[in-house]
Amino acid sequence: MYVMNKKWDSITNIAQCTSVYVSPEHEIKAVPTGGGNVYRLGQYETTEIARAVLNDLYMHISTGCIYQMPNDQRALVLARGMSDERPDKFAGNGKKSVRRGGS
């Protein structure tokens, strides 16, 4: 599978890499099989956003198509989709909210 980096200036064959990971600088990097220079695929604002992009890349590996690393807006949408935040079932006072629905 080929991956075009976030800057749109290089394409990397992920099949010839031993690992793809998120660095401490929130950057997604790929390590080539034979060693050498690490490929920089894209840098994002936070680790959570970079992990969401890495997960999206993983989900697209089976398609075999060229994957374009998402821009910051698309990456933020991916991160929101992966968040575990759920709305609270209880109000601020600890009681369940009362829903008075009608027909």
N, C-alpha and C positions, 0 to 999 in steps of 0.2 A: 504494500500500500504506500502511496506517495502522499506526502504532507507538504503543503505550501505554507511557509512561515507567515507570521502576522504582518510583516513588512512587505510581503509580496515580492521578495527579491531572490528567493531560493526555494528549491523543492528537494525534499529529503526522502529517500527510500527507507521507510521504517522497518521493512523486512530485513534490512542489513544492519540493524541496530540491536545491541544486547539489552538496553533498557531505555525507557523514557520516564522521566521523573520531574517532580516539582522541586526546584532549588529553594534555599532559604530566602532568596531575593524575589520570590513569587514568579519565577521564570520557569517555563517548561523547556527541558533540555533532553536531547537524545544522544546516547553514547554509541558510537559506531563499533561494529564487531571487532575490527582489527586494532582498536585503540585510536589514538590520534585526537584531533580536535573534536570537541563536543559541539553538536548542532544546537543552536538556539532557535526554538520554534516560536516563542512569544513570551512577553512579560506582562503580568497583570497586576492590578492594584493590591489584592490580598491573596493569601494562601487559599482561602475558601473558593475564590473565583478561579484560581489556577487549577485547583483540584476538580472543580466542575467541568472545566474545559478538558482536562486530562480524561475524565470519565466519558465525556462526549466523544473524544478521539477514540477511546477504547470501544465504545459502542459502534463506531463506524468502521472498525478494522475488518469486520467480516464482509463488508460490501465490496472492498477491493478498489474503490474509486479514489480519486484525488480528494483529500480533505483539506479545506482551507481553514487555517487557524482563525477563530472568530475575533472580531474587533471588540473593543471594551464594552459597547452596548450589548452586543449579542452574548458576550461572556457573562455579563451581569444577569441577563435573562436566564441563562443556563444555571447560574448559581442560585437564583431564586427558586428554580424548579427543583433543586436538590435539597433545599433547606428543610429541616425537620420542625420548623416552627409551626405550631398549630394554634388556632385561636383558643383562648381560655373558655372553658365551659362555665366558669364561675365569675361573678361580678367582683368588684374590688373589695366588697365587704365579706366575701367568702360564701355567699349564698348563690344558688342557681338563679339565673335570670328567668323572669316570668314572661312568657310569650302569650299575649292575648290576641290570638288570631281570629279573624272572622272569615266569613265566606263571601 
